[in-house]
Amino acid sequence: MLIGIGVNVNNSIPPKIRDLAVSLKELLGREVDRMSLLTDIRGNIYRYLHNPFSAIERRRQRDYLKNKRVSIRLREKKIEGIARGIDDEGFLLLETERGLERIVYALKVEEVVE
């Protein structure tokens, strides 16, 4: 099995997709050493594969959006609700007027500031 990911590290993001993407350099305000990043990613994947529930628990502890109103952009639509955390597979649980929904894929998740 081959799995691939894409990470914008030190590149500039074209203006037409700035609302969908960001680079680590832009977030951190400095260049990022790609080899160190690759080593960190590899280590985290290795730890996750050997103890997936530990990784999900760490994500739950750092879940900034839990119990906050969020807007989620899907391909064709946008939905709002209250983020209720993540399930055992790492997917977002969103409470909407239709009930609790499991969000498997989203282009963008943002806190709704009222």
N, C-alpha and C positions, 0 to 999 in steps of 0.2 A: 504494500500500500504506500502511496506517495501522497503527502499532504503539503499544501503550499499556503503561505500567507504573504501578504504584501504590507510593508511598513514604509511610510514616507519618513525618511530619516533626516537627511540634510537638504532635501530638494525644496524648491519653491512651488507652491500650489498655484495652478492657473486660476485667474480671477473667476472664470465661469463655473468652477466647482468648489470655490472656497466655502460655500455653505454645507458641503458634504465631506470635505477632507481638510486635514491639517498635517503639518510635519512635526516631528519631535523637536527639530531645531526651532521652529516657531513657538512651540509650547514652552520650551526650556530657556529660550533666549541665547542658546549657544550650540555649537556643533556637537554632534554625538559620535563617539567612536563606534564604528559599525561592528568591528570584531568583538568589542566588549558587549555590545547589545546582542549580537548573535549568540555569544556564550551565555548570557543571562536568559535569553529566550529558550535556548536548548536545555539549560538547567531546569527552568520552570516546567517545560514540557515533560522532561524526564521525571521530575517530582510528581507532577500531575498523573502521569501514567502509572506510577507505582502507588499512589494514594489519591485517587480522584476526589474523594469526599473531603479530604483535608483542604484541597484547593477551593472547593465550593464553600466550605465554612469560612475561609479567609475572605472570600468575596462577600459573603453575607455580613461579616463583621465590618467591612469597609463600604457598605452599600449606602452611599450618600443620598440616593433618591428614595429610599424606602419610606413609605407613608407620605410621600409628597405628590402633589398633582403634577402630572407629566403630559407632554404631547409627544406622540410617537408618529413618525413619518414612515409609512409603508410605501410600497411602489405606487399604488394607485390612489391611496387615501391617507388621511391623517386622523388619528383617534386620540382622545384624551381620557384620562382616568387617574386613579391613585395607584402608584407603584407599591406593590405589596411584597416586594422581595424577589428572590429567585427560587426556583424549584430545585429538586435534587439533580437535575441534569444541567442546571445553569441557565435556564431560560427565565425571562422576566414574567412575573405574575402581575397582571394589570386588572384592577377592579374598575369596571365600567358600569353603565346603567344596565347592561345585559348580564352582569355578574362577573365572576372571576375568569379572565381569559389568559391563556398561555401564549406569550409572544415569542415565536421561534425566530423570526427575522424582522429586523427594522433597519431602515436606512439611518434614522436619527432619533435619539431620545433626548428630550430637553425638559428641564423643570419649567413649569408654568408659573411665572411670577405675576401675582395679581396686585 
